[in-house]
Amino acid sequence: MPLLPHLGLALGGFPTFAVAAKVAHLGYFATGVSFCLRLARLVQQWLNDFVNRPSVRWYYSAFPVLGQALYYNLVIFACSTAIYILELPTPIQDALFKVVSIAGIVANTFLLIRTILAVEAMMTSRSEMLHYDAYKKRRVETRVQMIRRLLVFIILVLAIATILMNFKEVRQIGTGLLASAGVAGVIAGLAAQKSLSTIIAGLQIAITQPMRIDDVVIVESEWGTIEEITLTYVVIRVWDQRRLVVPITYFLEKPFKTGRAIVPT
């Protein structure tokens, strides 16, 4: 088959030989793609087996997503290469490339969302393995869910904008979505100025240490024990097992009473 184009050229360029050579190239390509897809399936199955093992690690939930990413991107690459080998007319080739591009965006968006969900599952599994108490476990789950929702929203907006930019008729809408995302980033930066001052206050508390974990404090006429100190807030466990969340700047701007807890002997 590789010699057919040269033979056809020697015989006056008979088109049958060119068609046969094109079919041969497609056959070679199909054979290589079939082998790579089979190999990708084996790797994907091997990665999926980690989840079914008796001793499951907390990071095993991300392995199936890696296998899917390998398989889907290989299929997209194979489709793009096949369109290039076929050498179709320019309008048809451009349309097919656009379809493959949109399919790639959709597939990778799906994979990114699956990755975020896998990371959320990993964090939840890790909190269970470390035997966190109910309060700390709920706190971790709340943070992870909020971050997951924010990331999924950003990914969907970017994916829709990228898909719209593939069409000339609605390209301005996609550009507008990306510009809106940039404006939202500027607004978030302006809103973060107050958060920055709060973080600086948290660093001052960490350096001076006017109070420590397990100290007894009286804040807003509430008596309790300091349970957690972060850069932005302090969690106080009140005497009746309620929790009082106080901004870190409170301890720099207002007076409070503190002392060590008395442990009975």
MIKOLRO-875041 format. One line per field, with one value per residue: y, z, x of N, C-alpha, C in turn; residue in one letter. Coordinates in pm, 1 decimal. Atoms other than C-alpha are relative to their C-alpha. Layout:
N
n.v <- c(Y|...)
n.w <- c(Z|...)
n.u <- c(X|...)
ca.v <- c(Y|...)
ca.w <- c(Z|...)
ca.u <- c(X|...)
c.v <- c(Y|...)
c.w <- c(Z|...)
c.u <- c(X|...)
residuo <- c(a|...)
END
This chain:
265
n.v <- c(-121.6|-123.2|-18.3|-29.6|-136.3|-11.0|76.4|-77.3|-113.2|51.2|41.0|-113.7|-58.6|61.4|-33.8|116.4|24.4|-101.1|38.8|116.5|-46.1|-67.3|105.4|65.0|-88.7|8.2|130.6|-6.9|-87.7|68.7|104.8|-64.5|-53.5|113.5|47.7|-99.4|2.4|121.9|-24.2|-95.7|73.2|79.0|-92.8|-46.1|108.1|12.3|-109.9|23.1|107.8|-53.2|-35.7|123.2|73.9|4.3|-115.5|-113.3|-125.2|-113.2|-61.6|93.8|-42.4|-81.2|83.7|19.0|-121.5|-0.6|92.9|-60.1|-108.9|61.3|61.9|-99.0|-85.1|81.8|6.3|-131.2|-11.6|88.6|-61.0|-112.9|52.0|63.0|-108.2|-52.7|98.2|12.7|-111.9|-32.1|-141.0|-93.8|-25.6|118.7|21.4|-99.4|35.3|116.2|-44.1|-75.4|98.2|67.3|-96.8|-11.8|126.0|-2.6|-92.2|62.9|114.5|-45.6|-62.8|110.6|59.8|-92.8|9.0|128.2|-13.5|-75.8|89.8|99.5|-65.6|-12.5|132.5|28.2|-76.1|60.9|127.4|-27.9|-41.8|119.3|81.7|-66.2|7.4|-133.0|-7.9|-41.0|-141.3|-17.8|66.2|-86.9|-118.2|39.5|24.4|-128.1|-68.3|71.9|-19.0|-136.9|-11.4|80.1|-71.6|-114.8|46.0|53.0|-115.0|-66.1|88.6|-1.2|-128.9|0.6|96.6|-56.7|-109.4|57.2|60.7|-107.4|-65.8|79.1|-42.8|-142.8|-72.0|-25.5|-12.3|-114.7|41.7|70.3|-98.9|-73.5|82.4|-3.8|-133.6|-7.4|72.5|-88.2|-105.6|63.0|14.9|-131.0|-28.6|86.4|-56.1|-116.5|47.3|71.9|-92.3|14.1|131.2|-10.8|-62.1|99.1|96.7|-66.5|4.2|135.8|16.8|-68.9|84.8|116.4|-38.8|-48.4|105.3|-41.9|116.1|124.4|106.8|49.6|-107.5|-40.2|-141.7|-56.6|-85.9|-34.5|52.9|145.7|69.7|120.2|43.9|-17.7|130.2|-10.6|-134.2|-9.6|-134.0|-88.9|8.6|83.1|79.4|13.7|94.7|-58.8|95.7|89.7|73.4|-79.1|-53.2|-141.5|-33.7|-141.8|-44.4|-13.8|-141.3|-34.1|9.0|-114.6|-125.6|-5.2|75.7|129.3|65.8|130.4|70.7|141.7|86.2|73.6|143.4|62.3|110.6)
n.w <- c(0.0|7.1|132.8|98.4|56.0|95.4|117.9|71.1|65.6|116.2|102.9|48.2|-104.1|-3.4|-133.4|-83.5|-87.8|-106.6|-93.2|-74.4|-96.5|-108.9|-81.2|-75.6|-110.5|-100.5|-65.6|-96.7|-109.7|-78.4|-77.3|-112.8|-94.8|-69.8|-99.3|-108.3|-76.2|-81.5|-109.3|-91.7|-75.0|-102.3|-104.8|-69.9|-85.7|-108.9|-93.4|-66.8|-98.6|-127.1|-84.2|-49.7|-86.7|-140.2|-71.3|89.6|-39.9|17.9|130.4|106.2|73.7|115.9|104.4|115.7|81.7|82.4|110.1|94.4|70.3|100.0|107.6|76.7|76.5|108.8|103.8|64.8|82.3|115.1|94.3|65.4|94.0|112.3|87.7|70.2|98.1|108.3|92.4|55.2|41.5|-110.1|-85.1|-79.6|-97.9|-106.4|-80.9|-82.0|-104.3|-98.8|-79.2|-89.3|-102.4|-98.1|-74.9|-94.4|-109.6|-84.9|-69.8|-103.0|-105.5|-79.4|-76.7|-107.5|-104.2|-66.2|-83.7|-119.4|-83.5|-57.3|-109.0|-111.4|-62.5|-68.8|-124.6|-92.4|-45.8|-87.5|-130.3|-68.9|-40.0|-111.6|-113.9|-48.4|-73.1|83.6|34.9|96.9|123.6|67.8|47.9|121.5|105.9|43.6|81.5|126.2|83.7|50.8|102.4|115.5|74.8|65.6|110.7|104.8|66.6|82.9|112.1|94.3|70.1|95.9|106.4|88.3|75.5|99.9|106.4|80.3|79.9|120.9|103.3|27.0|-22.7|-143.7|-63.8|-90.2|-127.0|-73.6|-46.9|-109.6|-121.0|-54.0|-55.7|-126.9|-99.4|-40.3|-86.8|-129.1|-70.6|-53.8|-113.2|-110.9|-53.9|-82.8|-121.6|-83.6|-77.7|-140.8|-44.9|-20.1|-130.8|-101.7|-7.2|-70.4|-142.3|-46.3|-19.1|-124.2|-111.8|-5.2|-50.6|-139.1|-77.0|-120.5|-47.7|60.6|1.6|-130.5|-97.6|-36.4|30.0|-11.3|115.7|17.9|-118.0|13.0|-55.8|76.6|23.0|138.6|64.4|124.8|36.1|138.2|36.5|21.4|-104.5|-116.7|-41.5|-146.2|-46.7|-116.5|-109.4|29.1|120.0|121.4|51.2|32.6|100.4|-16.8|91.3|-65.6|-28.8|-126.7|-109.5|10.1|-12.2|-120.2|-112.0|-32.1|-112.8|34.8|-104.7|24.7|-58.8|-118.2|17.9|-131.5|-24.2)
n.u <- c(80.2|-79.0|-57.2|103.8|-5.7|-109.0|38.9|102.2|-64.7|-74.3|96.3|78.2|85.0|133.8|51.9|29.0|-113.0|4.8|106.8|-47.0|-100.0|71.7|62.4|-107.6|-37.1|107.0|-9.8|-109.7|40.5|102.9|-65.7|-69.6|98.3|62.0|-95.3|-9.4|124.9|-1.4|-93.6|62.8|103.0|-67.9|-45.1|119.2|45.6|-97.2|22.9|128.2|-14.1|-47.5|114.7|61.7|-90.9|44.6|-54.6|18.1|-61.7|91.5|-20.9|33.7|119.1|-39.6|-58.2|88.0|4.9|-121.0|22.2|94.0|-68.5|-88.2|77.9|74.6|-91.1|-53.5|102.6|5.7|-120.7|15.9|95.0|-66.9|-99.3|70.7|47.4|-117.4|-45.6|97.6|-18.0|131.2|11.8|-23.7|117.2|33.8|-106.6|14.3|117.2|-33.0|-92.9|77.2|74.7|-95.1|-41.5|108.5|3.9|-111.7|31.8|102.2|-59.5|-93.2|80.1|52.7|-109.0|-37.0|103.0|-22.1|-119.1|38.4|79.4|-91.4|-73.8|94.0|10.7|-126.0|-3.6|95.7|-56.6|-113.8|52.3|49.1|-114.0|-66.9|92.5|34.0|125.9|112.7|-11.3|-108.5|39.9|95.8|-71.2|-71.8|97.7|55.0|-100.7|-20.8|118.0|1.0|-104.1|42.1|103.1|-61.6|-82.8|86.6|62.3|-101.6|-31.5|111.9|1.1|-111.1|28.4|102.5|-62.0|-91.4|80.8|60.0|-103.5|-24.4|95.4|-15.8|124.4|21.2|-132.0|1.3|60.3|-104.7|-97.2|63.4|-3.7|-136.0|-21.7|74.1|-79.7|-109.2|54.4|30.0|-127.2|-39.6|88.0|-42.7|-123.6|33.7|66.4|-96.8|-82.8|37.2|-48.3|-144.4|-23.0|34.8|-109.8|-110.4|35.7|-24.3|-144.1|-35.0|43.4|-88.6|-132.1|8.6|65.6|71.5|74.2|-44.4|99.1|45.1|12.9|136.1|19.2|134.0|19.0|140.9|71.7|8.5|-115.7|-27.3|-137.9|-42.8|-12.5|-74.4|-45.1|-43.8|-44.4|114.3|100.3|-28.3|115.5|5.7|100.6|65.7|20.6|112.1|-38.6|15.1|-125.1|5.0|-100.4|-30.6|-106.0|-129.4|-22.7|64.7|-96.8|-90.6|73.5|82.0|-58.5|58.9|-59.3|-53.9|-72.3|-17.4|101.7|-45.7|22.6|3.9|-94.5)
ca.v <- c(0.0|264.0|203.7|265.5|647.0|616.9|347.1|560.0|859.7|646.5|528.1|879.1|957.4|709.5|816.1|461.8|431.0|758.8|638.8|306.0|484.2|702.0|392.1|235.3|539.7|527.6|155.8|214.3|497.6|293.2|7.6|240.8|409.3|72.4|-38.9|289.0|275.3|-83.3|16.5|311.9|79.1|-147.7|148.2|275.4|-64.7|-84.1|257.6|161.6|-146.9|73.6|184.6|-177.5|-282.1|-387.9|-116.0|198.6|505.3|845.8|953.5|644.7|818.5|1037.4|744.2|669.4|1032.1|999.7|695.5|875.7|1179.1|957.4|774.8|1076.3|1293.3|1004.7|973.1|1349.1|1340.4|1045.6|1227.3|1540.2|1338.0|1142.3|1465.6|1588.7|1263.5|1261.0|1600.9|1686.9|2010.9|2319.2|2400.1|2041.8|2014.1|2340.0|2228.2|1892.9|2056.6|2287.5|1991.2|1813.2|2131.8|2169.4|1801.1|1845.9|2145.5|1956.0|1645.1|1834.0|2041.7|1719.8|1582.2|1896.7|1877.2|1507.7|1597.9|1855.0|1600.5|1347.1|1597.0|1663.9|1289.3|1265.0|1541.2|1380.0|1038.5|1190.7|1357.5|1020.5|843.9|1103.9|1056.6|1422.1|1517.6|1618.9|1992.8|1973.1|1728.7|1958.3|2251.8|2066.3|1955.3|2310.0|2456.3|2187.1|2224.1|2602.0|2579.5|2304.4|2510.1|2815.5|2621.4|2440.6|2772.6|2928.5|2624.1|2623.0|2994.9|2956.2|2648.2|2820.2|3127.4|2913.0|2721.1|3043.3|3184.2|2899.6|3060.6|3397.4|3485.2|3464.3|3521.9|3859.4|3689.4|3457.0|3748.8|3933.3|3639.4|3632.2|4008.9|3975.1|3715.5|3963.4|4239.4|3999.9|3929.7|4303.0|4341.7|4043.8|4205.5|4530.1|4337.9|4147.7|4464.1|4432.0|4063.8|4156.0|4385.4|4106.5|3866.4|4121.2|4143.8|3765.2|3775.4|4029.9|3802.3|3507.1|3703.0|3874.5|3583.8|3769.0|3446.1|3080.9|2761.7|2635.2|2976.7|3082.8|3416.9|3641.4|3800.1|3985.6|3875.9|3512.0|3279.5|3010.1|2836.0|2920.9|2623.4|2751.3|3054.1|3134.1|3437.9|3575.6|3454.6|3287.2|3007.9|3011.4|2713.7|2864.9|2698.7|2552.3|2389.2|2662.7|2812.0|3182.8|3291.1|3627.1|3821.6|3834.8|4214.8|4214.3|4119.6|4417.6|4675.4|4581.5|4467.0|4107.2|3895.0|3586.9|3327.9|2968.5|2693.4|2528.7|2154.0|1963.3|1714.4)
ca.w <- c(0.0|70.4|-283.6|-452.4|-477.2|-653.2|-886.0|-967.8|-1042.0|-1277.3|-1461.5|-1518.8|-1184.6|-1203.3|-912.2|-797.5|-654.8|-462.6|-316.3|-223.6|-59.0|139.2|251.8|354.3|560.2|730.1|795.4|958.5|1161.4|1268.2|1376.3|1589.4|1739.9|1822.3|1996.9|2195.1|2292.6|2407.0|2611.6|2755.7|2852.3|3035.1|3219.6|3303.1|3436.8|3640.9|3792.2|3866.5|4054.7|4318.7|4440.0|4487.6|4695.8|5058.8|5196.0|5023.4|5048.9|5069.1|4734.3|4539.4|4436.3|4191.4|3993.6|3782.9|3667.5|3544.5|3337.9|3183.5|3101.3|2921.9|2720.1|2617.7|2514.0|2311.7|2125.6|2057.3|1931.0|1705.2|1553.9|1485.3|1321.9|1108.6|975.9|888.3|706.4|502.0|344.0|291.2|126.3|333.7|444.0|553.5|723.8|914.8|1026.5|1146.3|1331.7|1500.0|1607.6|1749.7|1928.3|2093.2|2186.5|2343.6|2545.5|2669.6|2754.8|2941.3|3125.7|3236.4|3343.9|3542.2|3724.4|3793.3|3926.5|4162.9|4284.0|4332.4|4538.9|4747.2|4804.9|4897.1|5155.8|5305.6|5319.0|5477.0|5751.4|5826.0|5835.7|6075.7|6304.4|6326.0|6573.3|6448.6|6457.5|6270.5|6019.0|5941.9|5908.9|5653.2|5456.0|5449.9|5319.6|5056.9|4932.7|4903.0|4710.8|4490.5|4395.1|4318.1|4100.3|3912.1|3839.3|3709.4|3493.1|3339.6|3259.0|3093.9|2900.8|2766.4|2669.2|2490.5|2299.0|2188.3|2064.1|1808.0|1618.6|1450.8|1490.7|1871.8|1933.2|2093.1|2354.1|2448.9|2464.6|2682.1|2922.0|2954.6|3004.5|3271.0|3445.7|3439.5|3585.1|3853.8|3937.7|3975.9|4201.2|4406.9|4440.3|4567.0|4809.4|4933.7|5071.5|5393.9|5410.9|5375.6|5675.3|5868.2|5779.2|5897.3|6225.1|6249.4|6203.0|6482.9|6711.4|6613.1|6698.3|7019.0|7138.8|7377.3|7397.0|7313.0|7244.0|7551.0|7720.8|7904.2|7778.3|7835.3|7509.6|7463.3|7811.5|7710.5|7902.9|7703.0|7592.4|7280.3|7048.3|6727.2|6615.0|6244.6|6056.9|6015.5|6308.4|6649.2|6755.0|7122.8|7277.6|7520.4|7853.2|7715.2|7418.2|7176.0|6957.4|6925.9|6610.4|6659.8|6395.0|6471.2|6459.6|6768.4|6989.9|6861.8|6887.9|7205.2|7553.0|7662.7|7964.6|7939.5|8160.9|8169.0|8231.6|8572.4|8532.8|8845.8|8992.2)
ca.u <- c(0.0|273.7|407.0|69.8|101.4|438.1|303.7|1.4|221.6|436.3|124.4|-7.8|-170.9|-457.9|-688.1|-757.4|-409.4|-447.1|-775.9|-619.1|-326.6|-569.1|-757.2|-426.0|-333.2|-672.1|-623.7|-285.9|-430.3|-734.1|-508.0|-293.2|-598.8|-758.6|-441.9|-418.3|-786.1|-747.0|-445.4|-636.5|-922.4|-680.0|-529.0|-878.8|-981.6|-661.9|-732.4|-1094.9|-977.6|-815.1|-1158.8|-1273.5|-972.8|-1030.5|-800.0|-921.1|-701.5|-867.5|-715.7|-832.4|-1157.3|-962.4|-821.7|-1135.2|-1139.8|-781.1|-877.0|-1174.4|-959.1|-707.3|-973.9|-1186.0|-891.7|-750.5|-1082.0|-1089.8|-730.7|-811.9|-1111.0|-905.0|-628.8|-876.5|-1029.0|-680.5|-593.2|-915.6|-832.7|-1198.8|-1315.7|-1240.3|-1601.1|-1666.8|-1328.0|-1381.8|-1726.8|-1594.0|-1304.4|-1555.8|-1768.6|-1463.2|-1355.6|-1696.8|-1696.1|-1352.3|-1471.7|-1777.4|-1575.1|-1304.4|-1564.8|-1730.5|-1392.8|-1308.8|-1640.4|-1579.5|-1234.2|-1383.9|-1638.7|-1358.4|-1159.0|-1469.7|-1509.1|-1140.7|-1171.1|-1481.3|-1311.2|-1002.1|-1207.6|-1368.0|-1031.4|-889.9|-1194.5|-1287.4|-1556.1|-1900.6|-1830.1|-1497.9|-1641.5|-1935.6|-1696.4|-1482.5|-1788.9|-1927.3|-1601.8|-1559.6|-1918.9|-1890.8|-1562.7|-1705.5|-2011.0|-1798.9|-1553.9|-1831.6|-2003.6|-1679.5|-1601.9|-1951.1|-1934.7|-1593.6|-1707.5|-2020.8|-1817.4|-1557.4|-1826.2|-1997.1|-1665.9|-1649.9|-1940.2|-1896.0|-2263.1|-2255.5|-1882.8|-1956.1|-2174.5|-1889.4|-1647.1|-1897.6|-1915.7|-1537.4|-1531.9|-1799.9|-1584.4|-1295.0|-1512.8|-1630.3|-1265.2|-1196.1|-1500.0|-1386.4|-1042.5|-1194.7|-1412.7|-1106.5|-946.1|-1143.4|-1057.7|-689.8|-710.4|-880.4|-597.5|-339.8|-530.3|-516.2|-138.5|-112.5|-312.3|-88.3|227.6|116.2|-104.9|-336.2|-537.2|-469.6|-660.0|-854.1|-837.8|-1152.8|-1285.6|-1583.8|-1699.4|-2027.9|-2136.0|-2083.4|-1851.9|-1678.7|-1360.5|-1165.9|-1195.7|-1038.8|-837.4|-805.5|-677.9|-1030.0|-1240.6|-1235.1|-1470.6|-1570.7|-1750.5|-1998.9|-2081.4|-2407.8|-2224.0|-2324.6|-2053.0|-1991.6|-1806.8|-1634.6|-1436.8|-1066.8|-1074.1|-1297.5|-1004.1|-803.1|-1078.0|-1268.8|-1166.1|-1226.3|-1154.1|-937.3|-775.3|-663.6|-916.6|-888.2|-847.8|-963.0|-715.0)
c.v <- c(128.8|25.4|40.4|143.7|15.9|-76.5|74.1|119.7|-45.0|-37.6|115.1|54.2|-57.3|15.5|-120.8|-25.8|101.8|-33.7|-119.4|38.8|70.3|-101.1|-71.4|85.0|-4.9|-133.5|-3.7|82.4|-67.8|-110.7|57.9|53.8|-112.9|-54.4|96.7|2.3|-124.5|15.2|96.8|-66.7|-84.9|87.4|49.5|-107.0|-20.4|110.5|-18.1|-108.2|50.6|31.0|-123.4|-81.6|-0.2|120.0|119.0|123.2|115.9|63.9|-94.3|47.6|85.8|-84.5|-25.9|121.9|9.1|-94.4|55.1|113.1|-53.5|-52.6|105.7|87.9|-77.9|-10.5|132.3|20.7|-87.2|59.3|117.1|-47.6|-65.0|105.2|58.3|-96.9|-6.4|110.0|32.9|144.4|93.9|27.6|-119.2|-24.2|99.4|-32.0|-118.6|36.2|77.2|-94.3|-71.1|93.7|14.8|-127.5|-6.2|91.3|-63.7|-114.7|45.2|75.9|-105.7|-62.6|91.0|-5.0|-132.0|4.6|74.6|-87.0|-107.0|58.9|19.4|-133.4|-35.9|73.2|-57.9|-132.0|23.3|43.6|-118.7|-86.9|60.4|8.2|139.2|-6.9|59.4|144.9|21.7|-64.9|84.8|124.2|-30.7|-19.7|130.2|74.2|-66.0|20.1|140.6|18.6|-77.0|73.9|119.4|-42.9|-54.3|114.2|69.1|-85.2|0.4|130.3|4.3|-95.7|55.0|113.0|-52.9|-64.5|108.2|69.6|-81.1|39.5|151.4|78.9|38.7|14.9|116.3|-35.6|-73.1|95.1|80.4|-78.6|-0.3|135.9|16.9|-74.4|84.3|112.1|-55.4|-21.2|131.2|35.9|-83.7|51.4|121.9|-42.0|-69.1|91.9|-9.6|-134.0|3.3|64.2|-96.0|-102.8|60.6|3.1|-139.1|-28.6|70.3|-82.0|-120.3|35.0|39.9|-102.5|51.7|-110.2|-121.6|-100.8|-49.6|106.3|28.6|150.5|37.8|103.7|23.1|-63.9|-151.1|-60.5|-128.2|-25.8|15.6|-137.0|5.4|145.5|-5.7|142.9|98.2|-4.7|-92.1|-71.3|-22.8|-97.0|50.9|-111.1|-97.8|-72.7|70.7|52.5|143.5|31.0|150.8|38.7|25.3|145.6|42.4|5.8|106.9|131.9|13.3|-79.2|-132.2|-58.3|-139.8|-58.6|-146.6|-80.0|-77.1|-147.3|-64.4|-118.7|-108.5)
c.w <- c(0.0|-137.8|-104.6|-51.4|-103.7|-129.7|-81.5|-71.6|-124.6|-114.1|-47.0|102.3|2.5|140.8|88.5|99.0|115.6|102.2|83.9|104.2|117.9|92.6|83.8|118.6|110.7|73.1|102.1|121.6|89.2|85.9|121.6|103.6|77.9|108.2|118.7|85.0|87.4|119.4|102.2|83.2|110.9|114.5|81.2|93.3|119.3|103.1|75.3|107.2|135.0|94.3|64.3|89.8|144.1|80.6|-94.3|60.3|-30.7|-137.8|-115.5|-83.4|-121.1|-115.4|-117.5|-90.7|-90.2|-119.8|-104.1|-78.9|-109.5|-118.7|-86.9|-84.2|-113.0|-114.5|-76.0|-91.0|-124.9|-103.5|-74.6|-103.0|-121.0|-96.6|-80.8|-109.1|-119.6|-105.2|-72.8|-50.8|120.8|83.1|89.4|107.7|115.1|91.3|91.8|112.5|110.0|89.2|99.7|111.0|107.7|83.8|101.4|118.3|95.4|81.2|111.5|111.0|92.0|87.2|113.8|113.8|75.0|91.5|128.6|93.9|64.9|114.3|121.3|72.8|76.5|133.5|103.0|55.0|96.4|138.3|78.2|48.9|119.4|124.5|61.5|81.4|-91.5|-45.8|-106.6|-132.7|-78.4|-56.2|-129.2|-115.8|-52.0|-88.5|-135.7|-93.4|-58.7|-110.1|-125.0|-83.9|-74.7|-121.4|-114.6|-77.2|-92.7|-122.7|-103.7|-77.2|-105.6|-115.9|-97.8|-84.1|-109.1|-114.6|-89.9|-88.5|-123.1|-114.9|-19.1|35.4|146.0|72.9|98.0|135.3|85.1|52.6|115.4|129.4|63.2|59.6|132.4|110.4|47.1|89.9|137.7|81.2|59.0|121.4|120.8|61.8|87.3|130.9|94.1|81.0|148.6|54.8|25.9|133.5|113.2|16.1|72.5|150.3|57.2|20.5|126.8|122.2|12.7|58.6|147.4|93.7|128.8|55.3|-78.8|0.8|142.7|108.6|24.9|-20.7|26.2|-111.0|-18.4|108.5|-8.5|52.1|-79.0|-14.2|-147.3|-60.2|-126.0|-25.9|-144.4|-28.1|-15.6|111.6|111.5|38.4|150.7|33.4|131.8|99.0|-28.2|-133.6|-129.9|-42.9|-46.8|-95.0|0.6|-102.0|76.0|35.7|131.7|113.6|-8.5|25.9|131.1|111.6|22.6|117.0|-39.4|118.9|-35.0|68.4|116.4|-16.4|138.8|8.6|84.4)
c.u <- c(85.0|59.2|-103.6|3.3|109.6|-32.2|-104.5|57.5|75.0|-92.7|-87.5|-97.1|-139.2|-57.9|-25.7|112.3|3.0|-107.4|43.7|104.3|-66.6|-67.7|104.5|43.3|-105.0|4.0|111.5|-39.5|-103.9|60.9|71.7|-95.7|-66.0|92.5|8.6|-126.0|-7.9|92.5|-57.8|-108.5|62.7|49.2|-118.0|-54.8|92.7|-18.8|-131.8|10.2|50.7|-116.0|-60.8|92.2|-50.1|48.8|0.8|67.4|-95.0|15.1|-35.5|-119.4|33.1|50.5|-94.3|-7.9|122.2|-14.5|-95.5|64.5|91.6|-79.4|-68.6|91.9|66.8|-100.6|-7.9|121.1|-11.0|-95.0|63.9|101.1|-65.9|-53.1|115.5|46.8|-94.7|13.7|-131.0|-1.4|2.6|-125.5|-36.5|104.4|-10.2|-118.0|29.8|98.0|-74.1|-81.3|91.6|46.7|-106.7|-10.7|114.4|-26.9|-100.3|60.5|92.8|-70.6|-59.4|108.3|44.7|-101.5|12.9|122.5|-32.1|-82.9|87.7|81.3|-90.0|-17.2|126.4|6.7|-96.0|54.1|116.1|-46.3|-55.2|115.4|73.8|-88.2|-22.7|-128.9|-107.6|13.9|106.9|-34.5|-99.8|67.9|75.0|-97.0|-58.3|98.5|15.2|-119.1|-5.7|104.0|-39.1|-104.5|57.9|81.8|-84.4|-66.6|99.3|32.5|-111.8|-6.3|110.1|-25.9|-104.0|58.5|92.3|-76.1|-60.4|103.0|38.3|-91.6|11.5|-125.1|-18.8|133.6|3.0|-61.5|103.0|105.6|-56.2|-1.3|138.8|31.3|-73.8|73.1|117.8|-47.1|-33.4|127.7|47.6|-85.5|38.4|129.7|-25.3|-66.6|96.9|89.0|-31.1|46.0|149.9|31.6|-34.1|112.1|119.6|-27.9|21.3|148.1|47.8|-39.5|93.4|136.4|-7.1|-62.8|-63.5|-89.7|47.2|-114.9|-22.6|3.4|-147.7|-12.1|-145.1|-13.0|-148.9|-86.6|-20.8|129.9|22.3|148.6|33.6|27.9|85.8|34.2|50.4|46.9|-115.1|-104.2|48.2|-129.2|9.5|-112.4|-57.1|-33.0|-113.4|18.3|-38.8|136.0|-20.0|116.0|19.5|106.6|130.0|28.4|-63.7|101.7|107.9|-69.7|-76.1|68.0|-73.4|76.7|46.1|74.0|10.4|-110.1|60.1|-37.6|-1.8|94.2|-66.4)
residuo <- c(m|p|l|l|p|h|l|g|l|a|l|g|g|f|p|t|f|a|v|a|a|k|v|a|h|l|g|y|f|a|t|g|v|s|f|c|l|r|l|a|r|l|v|q|q|w|l|n|d|f|v|n|r|p|s|v|r|w|y|y|s|a|f|p|v|l|g|q|a|l|y|y|n|l|v|i|f|a|c|s|t|a|i|y|i|l|e|l|p|t|p|i|q|d|a|l|f|k|v|v|s|i|a|g|i|v|a|n|t|f|l|l|i|r|t|i|l|a|v|e|a|m|m|t|s|r|s|e|m|l|h|y|d|a|y|k|k|r|r|v|e|t|r|v|q|m|i|r|r|l|l|v|f|i|i|l|v|l|a|i|a|t|i|l|m|n|f|k|e|v|r|q|i|g|t|g|l|l|a|s|a|g|v|a|g|v|i|a|g|l|a|a|q|k|s|l|s|t|i|i|a|g|l|q|i|a|i|t|q|p|m|r|i|d|d|v|v|i|v|e|s|e|w|g|t|i|e|e|i|t|l|t|y|v|v|i|r|v|w|d|q|r|r|l|v|v|p|i|t|y|f|l|e|k|p|f|k|t|g|r|a|i|v|p|t)
END
